[in-house]
Amino acid sequence: MKKFSICFISFFFLFFFSMMNFFFLVYFIMENMVLFLEWEIVSFNSMSIVMSILLDWMSLLFMMFVSMISSSVIYYSKSYMYSEKNLNRFIILVLLFVFSMILLIISPNMISIFLGWDGLGLVSYCLVIYYQNIKSYNAGMLTALSNRIGDVMILMVISWMMNYGSWNYIFFLNFMNNDYMMKIIGLMLIVAAMTKSAQIPFSSWLPAAMAAPTPVSALVHSSTLVTAGVYLLIRFNMMLIDMFFLKFLLLLSGLTMFMAGISANYEFDLKKIIALSTLSQLGLMMSILSMGMSDLAFFHLLTHAMFKALLFMCAGVVIHMMSDIQDIRYMGGISFYIPLTSLCLNISNLALCGLPFLAGFYSKDLILEMVSMSNLNLMIFFLYYLSTGLTMFYTIRLLFYLMINEYNLLSIYNLYDEDYIMLKKKFVLLFTTLITGSSLSWSTFNYPYMIYLPFNLNMLLIYVMMIGLFLGYQVSNMKIYSINKFLMTYNLRNFFCLMWFIPNLSPYGLNIYFLKMGQNLSKNIDMGWSEMYKGQGMFNIVKNYSVFYNFYQMNNFKIYLFSFFFWGKLFNLVLLFYI
């Protein structure tokens, strides 16, 4: 019982914290309130250290979602991490992660934002390397170093904001637009958000971070770590709105969305497919944010957090039942054996696609209609709609591999659906997935969006989904001599499966020069000249003299006696000289 007590305590604490946030949220929205708290920690002469806290509808709503998902994940971990010896350590790491995120959410101050931001990066490294093997260490290092770039950018923002006399950015967001310093700060913030939210060229760490335990993936890659960058840009949106860098971000995030959608269709690792779908949705959030619609980005962030956490939980159960096999080619027909898990998996997958009246539909449909209304170029328009079609594409492919194809793992049979601890939490998240979209769209928007589109443009989302569904069905039914075989040529598959070679370009492309320099230094200095003149060199000199003298001692008695006499005389002379 002691082993599980920390799970229950953490679960109840986070759940009640979530409920408390909910009641505060209702009150704040009804009264149209914003609360700015300053807590003076230290006051000494003229110096004071003040902790600022900003509570408005946005921070309360986000805290409610984060604490609700994390309470579900911790309760789920009780069963998922059942055989873990260090369960307490795992739960404490997850709690540290959640508290870092909450600190970031409620901070109107760059210093406390940096504390939360860096806390997320540090704890995520500890969680990614939780299962200690070489793959996890590599993934953890890639995650930590990619996020380090964002940490450095935030530090530089802190130093640049010294010019304004305060780090409470919330006070002077409105009049910082025309300042050249603000443009530099804006650029640094955008780069920081891109590293945390894994946009091109920093995308490679997100699929690599799947080395972490599945409950961590459900928490980190749905509602916390990856959404921290989006949340930061939502807070700074008023300042960034006129910047050229934001237009550049629109292009990069659109490409991220497209790249992740394509890569997910060529991936066979179940968790990596879901990670790539997260990357695609993050691209959607970032792109709509860079068009200036921060409330829509926030809306999609919240709806996405719910169904993505549920999707990861279901994937964790499936992997658990398949004896820790993540390859979807081994799976199939699981809907016969674990029907309730399959139900949750399918509903969360359909919410991801944007099926009408599920959570994803309300945000996704509104975003795409606003894109259709705006005066953007054709490339961005096509990126949005193609990415939406690709979402349907890889979802149907996943559905076929998991549900419809034959069960391929013949050696064992241990599928069961009676883990009530996991099921309870999945059904809680299933309920929220069904109601989140509609309830948020009714309660959080202060004004209605005016959308006036022709019928076909309005229905374009449904058309794109149908085309994606049809193509996903065709590719999933692909036989070896099929006409679709050109989709899987070796070079093309490599290009798409390796995320447009981004992992080769960003980490491996940069570190090869330093590793080669280290190799050359090691080869030429440490094992070369340094050895020749120091360790091996001295050894060789002494050894050669020893061999030389040994040769004379053994082979020429007259020379041996003469050298003995000579050294004796020399020794006597030295003694006489000193005496």
Secondary structure, DSSP 8 states (H G I E B T S, - for coil): -HHHHHHHHHHHHHHHHHHHHHHHHHHHHHHT--EEEEEEEEEETTEEEEEEEEE-HHHHHHHHHHHHHHHHHHHHHHHHTTT-TTHHHHHHHHHHHHHHHHHHHT--BHHHHHHHHHHHHHHHHHHHTSS-SHHHHHHHHHHHHHHHHHHHHHHHHHHHGGGGT-SBGGGSSTT-SS-HHHHHHHHHHHHHHHHHTT-TTSTTHHHHGGGS-HHHHHHHTTTSHHHHHHHHHHHTHHHHTT-HHHHHHHHHHHHHHHHHHHHHHT--BHHHHHHHHHHHHHHHHHHHHHTT-HHHHHHHHHHHHHHHHHHHHHHHHHHHHTTS--BGGG---HHHH-HHHHHHHHHHHHHHHT-TTSHHHHHHHHHHHHHHHS---HHHHHHHHHHHHHHHHHHHHHHIIIIIS-----S--------HHHHHHHHHHHHHHHHHHHHHHHHS-SS-------HHHHTHHHHHHHHHHHHHHHHHT--TTSGGGGGG-HHHHHHHHTGGGHHHHTHHHHHHHHHHHHHHHIIIIIIIIHHHHTHHHHHHHHHHHHHHHHHHHHH-HHHHHHHHHHHHHHHHHHHHHH-
